[in-house]
């Protein structure tokens, strides 16, 4: 590419006024880019604020319809559900995950009854249901068992899909689970249920507030580095994505978001498939802390970070700032 030199080319001409900046913008944000994660709790009429996620709450099932109507009315096409399972129902074998009347299944049904036009994405992993906080079942040495866990994940995904989930999203990072879930959905006739694979999920320090939100903080014995990805690795993410796509994933995700923009860009460039980023709880909390401290302006920080995801190639973003961002985008 031949580019004229200064002064024939003055790059600032394209930045001189709002209209020309808008006209030349390479990427744009729209509410349809957003997925809004919602936390669910037991009870009736409940809103439980989460201290480490200021502005975010858990909601009882009977309150979810109002939140999802809000999503619909501001143009957010999909919500993601995460349950805070009561401690008495958390067991080593995560049996509550397979209960067709569990918290998340009741939430799916309530949303689909009230606001069927909004998509519902559900988390397929056992950590909200295990007494030890891991994403799978463990042996007597505390090692997470891959194949035994995958068999349970298939049943969990089917329970959620039969309750009405539109997208099941395995976040556990067990090898082979996407193929097993896809086969289970096909065999059961649930052929229209999509899979969004948490294909490149890193063993990150940014998940702390989420664990508070789902009640697993303090339960985890050991860490998740034996199955979640090493933050040092980028090329490995491409292998993970390739495997999940080959097994039947419709969409893939990179998690966390901002610290892994390079991975997001590499995945989108390599595969060209619908690729999502999860702006995780620690990222949200940092923006809120910066705004509260006067170190940055909340609305500008939110929009700039979301634009960074789009620039890196994200099809969409899961973010707790979704309702604020959607309202800002609407002007």
Residue pairs with C-beta under 8 A, 6 or more apart in sequence:
3 9
13 20
14 20
14 21
14 24
15 21
26 311
27 307
27 310
27 311
28 310
29 303
29 306
29 307
29 310
29 325
29 329
30 75
30 329
31 74
31 75
31 76
31 77
31 325
31 326
31 329
31 330
32 75
32 76
32 77
32 316
33 306
33 310
33 314
33 315
33 316
33 317
34 76
34 77
34 306
34 316
34 317
34 318
34 319
34 322
34 325
34 326
35 76
35 77
35 78
35 79
35 80
35 121
35 276
35 316
35 317
35 318
35 319
35 322
36 71
36 76
36 78
36 79
36 80
36 318
36 319
36 320
36 322
36 323
37 79
37 80
37 81
37 82
37 318
37 319
37 320
37 322
38 59
38 64
38 67
38 68
38 79
38 80
38 81
38 82
39 50
39 56
39 57
39 58
39 59
39 82
39 83
39 84
39 213
39 214
40 58
40 59
40 60
40 61
40 64
40 81
40 82
40 83
40 84
40 103
40 104
40 107
41 48
41 58
41 59
41 60
41 83
41 84
41 103
42 60
42 84
42 86
42 103
43 60
44 60
44 62
45 60
45 62
45 63
46 58
46 59
46 60
46 63
47 57
47 58
47 59
47 60
47 63
48 57
48 58
48 59
48 84
49 56
49 57
50 56
50 57
50 58
50 209
50 212
50 213
51 212
52 208
52 209
52 212
52 213
52 281
52 285
53 209
53 212
53 213
53 281
53 284
53 285
53 288
53 320
54 285
54 288
54 292
55 288
55 320
56 213
56 284
56 320
58 84
58 213
59 67
61 103
61 106
61 107
61 110
62 110
64 107
64 110
64 111
64 114
65 110
65 111
65 114
65 115
67 79
68 79
68 111
68 114
68 115
68 118
69 114
69 115
70 323
71 77
71 79
71 115
71 118
71 322
71 323
72 115
72 117
72 118
74 323
74 326
74 327
74 330
75 326
75 329
75 330
76 118
76 322
76 323
76 326
77 118
77 119
78 118
78 119
78 120
78 121
78 166
78 167
79 111
79 118
79 119
79 120
79 121
80 121
80 122
80 123
80 169
80 318
81 104
81 107
81 108
81 111
81 120
81 121
81 122
81 123
82 104
82 123
82 128
82 210
82 213
82 214
83 102
83 103
83 104
83 107
83 128
83 214
84 103
84 128
84 213
84 214
84 215
85 96
85 102
85 103
85 128
85 129
85 214
85 215
87 215
89 96
89 102
89 129
90 96
90 129
90 130
90 131
90 219
91 129
91 130
91 131
92 130
92 131
92 132
92 137
92 138
93 137
93 152
94 126
94 129
94 130
94 137
94 152
95 129
96 102
96 129
97 126
97 128
97 129
97 152
97 155
97 156
97 159
98 152
98 155
98 156
98 159
99 105
99 159
100 159
100 162
100 163
102 159
104 122
104 123
104 160
104 163
105 159
105 160
105 163
106 163
108 120
108 122
108 160
108 163
108 164
108 165
109 163
109 164
111 118
111 120
111 164
112 120
112 164
119 166
119 167
120 164
120 165
120 166
120 167
121 165
121 166
121 167
121 168
121 169
121 196
122 160
122 165
122 167
122 168
122 169
123 169
123 171
124 153
124 156
124 157
124 160
124 168
124 169
124 170
124 171
124 172
124 177
124 181
125 135
125 153
125 170
125 171
125 172
126 134
126 135
126 136
126 137
126 149
126 152
126 153
126 156
126 172
127 133
127 134
127 135
127 172
127 214
127 216
128 214
128 215
128 216
130 136
130 137
130 219
131 219
132 138
132 142
132 219
132 220
132 221
133 211
133 216
133 219
133 220
133 221
134 144
134 220
134 221
134 222
134 224
135 144
135 149
135 171
135 172
135 173
135 174
135 224
135 227
136 144
136 145
136 146
136 148
136 149
136 152
136 153
136 172
136 174
136 227
137 144
137 145
137 148
137 149
137 152
138 144
138 145
139 145
142 221
142 222
143 226
144 174
144 226
144 227
146 174
146 175
146 176
146 227
147 176
149 172
149 174
149 177
150 174
150 175
150 176
150 177
150 180
151 180
153 170
153 172
153 174
153 177
153 180
153 181
154 177
154 180
154 181
154 183
154 184
155 184
157 168
157 170
157 181
157 184
157 185
158 184
158 185
158 188
158 190
160 168
161 168
161 185
161 188
161 190
161 193
162 188
162 190
165 193
166 193
166 194
167 193
167 194
167 195
167 196
167 250
167 251
168 181
168 185
168 193
168 194
168 195
168 196
169 195
169 196
169 197
169 198
169 253
170 177
170 178
170 181
170 195
170 197
170 198
171 198
171 201
171 255
172 198
172 227
173 198
173 201
173 227
173 228
173 229
174 227
175 243
176 247
178 195
178 197
178 243
178 244
178 247
178 248
178 249
179 246
179 247
179 248
181 195
181 248
182 195
182 247
182 248
182 249
183 248
185 191
185 193
185 195
194 250
194 251
195 248
195 249
195 250
195 251
196 249
196 250
196 251
196 252
196 253
196 276
197 241
197 244
197 249
197 251
197 252
197 253
198 253
198 255
198 278
199 237
199 240
199 241
199 244
199 245
199 249
199 252
199 253
199 254
199 267
200 229
200 237
200 240
200 241
200 252
200 253
200 254
200 255
200 260
200 263
200 267
201 228
201 229
201 253
201 255
202 228
202 229
202 230
202 231
202 255
202 256
202 260
203 223
203 224
203 225
203 228
203 229
203 230
203 231
204 228
204 231
204 255
204 256
204 259
204 280
204 282
205 282
206 256
206 259
206 280
206 281
206 282
206 283
207 256
207 280
207 281
207 282
208 217
208 281
208 282
208 285
209 281
209 282
209 284
209 285
210 280
210 281
210 282
211 217
211 220
213 281
229 236
229 237
229 240
230 236
231 259
234 262
234 263
234 266
237 254
237 263
237 266
237 267
238 266
238 267
238 270
241 252
241 267
241 270
241 271
242 271
244 252
245 252
245 271
245 273
250 274
251 273
251 274
251 275
251 276
251 315
252 267
252 271
252 273
252 274
252 275
252 276
253 275
253 276
253 277
253 278
253 318
254 260
254 263
254 264
254 267
254 275
254 276
254 277
254 278
255 277
255 278
255 280
256 278
256 279
256 280
256 282
256 283
257 264
257 277
257 278
257 279
257 280
257 283
257 305
257 309
257 317
258 279
258 283
258 305
258 308
258 309
260 277
261 308
261 309
261 312
262 312
264 275
264 277
264 309
264 312
264 313
264 314
265 312
265 313
267 275
267 313
268 275
268 312
268 313
268 314
269 313
274 315
274 316
275 313
275 314
275 315
276 314
276 315
276 316
276 317
276 318
277 309
277 312
277 314
277 316
277 317
277 318
278 317
278 318
278 319
279 305
279 306
279 309
279 317
279 318
279 319
279 320
279 321
281 320
283 305
284 319
284 320
284 321
287 296
287 298
287 301
287 302
287 305
287 321
288 298
290 296
290 301
291 297
291 298
291 301
298 324
299 324
299 328
302 321
302 324
302 325
302 328
303 325
303 328
303 329
306 317
306 319
306 321
306 325
309 317
310 317
319 325
